Amino acid sequence: MFDAERMRDDFPVLGRSSEGPNLVYLDVASDALRPQVVVDAVAHAHAWGTAGAHRASHTLALRATEAYERARARVASFLNADCDEVVFVRSATDALNSVASGFAAHWLGAGDEVVLTELEHHSNTLPWRRAAQRAGARLVVVGCAELAADGSAAFVRHLSPKTRLVTFTHVSNVLGVRLNVAEIVSCVRKHAPSAAVVVDGAQAAGHMPVDVKALDCDFYAFSSHKCYGPEGIGVLWGRRELLARMEPPQLGGGMVSSVEATSMRMREAPHRFEAGTPNVAGALGLEAALNYLSQTNREAVAAHEAALVQYADRALCAVPGVQVLGQARDRTSVLSFVMTGVHAHDLSTVADAHGVAIRAGQHCAEPLLRSLGLSATARLSVGLYSTHADIDALAAAMRHAADLLR
Ligand SMILES: Cc1ncc(COP(=O)(O)O)c(C=O)c1O
């Protein structure tokens, strides 16, 4: 049995701050809290390793380079990938934009189709919209109702030899549903053999094991700060042969091996995608977060989170006027709900007055909200430190909101 209560001690804001014991943090999907080991790793990097990696040849700089590359190796083993396929970026948004501008811009041509779903976060919609527009390609959207009804098979009717790129979220940041990546990729390989597959793993990597070889996708993106690591760093994993066809989104120091008056020679991946001074402290913070995650039984954590969300579904459905969105099947660590006659922002305000942090709004997924006929939802999201008591506190706050506002 996974013991979430014990994990709370690892998180300074939960275990040791004055509000710790009473703080109910159910907004992990926006930003996961950081354990002390991550805080220490970042602080240590700033205190002792301030030299830029891949720059000077003095001791501090060499140490920074070694540490930065060790962090890359950690990410690679976390994803079951090779080091030269792991690119440090600023965030999932940065990773997805890099693929859209550096890869899709050349990969797509006039008349091609880009398939994506209605579940996508704006970060996995807008970059493709622009790339398709520029190439004269067409966006094809798999609706959330057909996904709910048919699962991976919903993709099949949208795939054709014209499909050149397929992209989708591993886990929806609004409905919490998990898509079966390996199954979808296998449909793509069969029905659209020349398409590349890009997966937005922002809501998955911190909550379940990710093995890019088993998933068989071509690109995978995630952010450190949703995996208990620091903000300002994220990861783009790309298949070696496709990274070789991708242009660096930025040019500058560190990504070239030589520069002549009128020409330049770029370094190999991943360095050619990392122009400018690398975020060493961020990489070391992410390394610490992945080490921390890897010490847990990840399957047990995922089961704990899914069970909590199921418990939340039952507890919230018992509150007058509450409707939980989406199907319970395949729901992971996120759940959205609405209350008839009460705006989601008011639910969040009442929750906050009870010391419960949830998120309210469109969650950067306006097309999905539109298709659900909603302007906003209230959303809870859990992590490895979340407990049944957290859900009970939210349900009590929502009962109060129903009494007060309906
Ligand atoms: C599914 C999904 N994709 C992409 C993103 C963008 O992540 P970031 O803001 O860390 O770049 C988010 C953030 O909430 C998300 O939930």
The ligand as an SDF file (V2000), in Angstrom:
LIG
                    3D

 16 16  0  0  0  0  0  0  0  0999 V2000
   -1.6630   19.0410  -21.2880 C   0  0  0  0  0  0  0  0  0  0  0  0
   -0.7430   20.2070  -21.1780 C   0  0  0  0  0  0  0  0  0  0  0  0
    0.0780   20.4780  -22.1830 N   0  0  0  0  0  0  0  0  0  0  0  0
    0.9520   21.4930  -22.1610 C   0  0  0  0  0  0  0  0  0  0  0  0
    1.0060   22.3200  -21.0700 C   0  0  0  0  0  0  0  0  0  0  0  0
    1.9840   23.4360  -21.0660 C   0  0  0  0  0  0  0  0  0  0  0  0
    2.9220   23.2350  -20.0450 O   0  0  0  0  0  0  0  0  0  0  0  0
    3.9440   24.4000  -19.6670 P   0  0  0  0  0  0  0  0  0  0  0  0
    3.0840   25.5840  -19.2930 O   0  0  0  0  0  0  0  0  0  0  0  0
    4.7030   23.8400  -18.5280 O   0  0  0  0  0  0  0  0  0  0  0  0
    4.7470   24.6510  -20.8600 O   0  0  0  0  0  0  0  0  0  0  0  0
    0.1520   22.1060  -19.9880 C   0  0  0  0  0  0  0  0  0  0  0  0
    0.1480   22.9950  -18.8150 C   0  0  0  0  0  0  0  0  0  0  0  0
   -0.7330   23.0200  -18.0210 O   0  0  0  0  0  0  0  0  0  0  0  0
   -0.7380   21.0140  -20.0400 C   0  0  0  0  0  0  0  0  0  0  0  0
   -1.5550   20.7380  -19.0310 O   0  0  0  0  0  0  0  0  0  0  0  0
  1  2  1  0
  2  3  1  0
  2 15  2  0
  3  4  2  0
  4  5  1  0
  5  6  1  0
  5 12  2  0
  6  7  1  0
  7  8  1  0
  8  9  2  0
  8 10  1  0
  8 11  1  0
 12 13  1  0
 12 15  1  0
 13 14  2  0
 15 16  1  0
M  END
$$$$
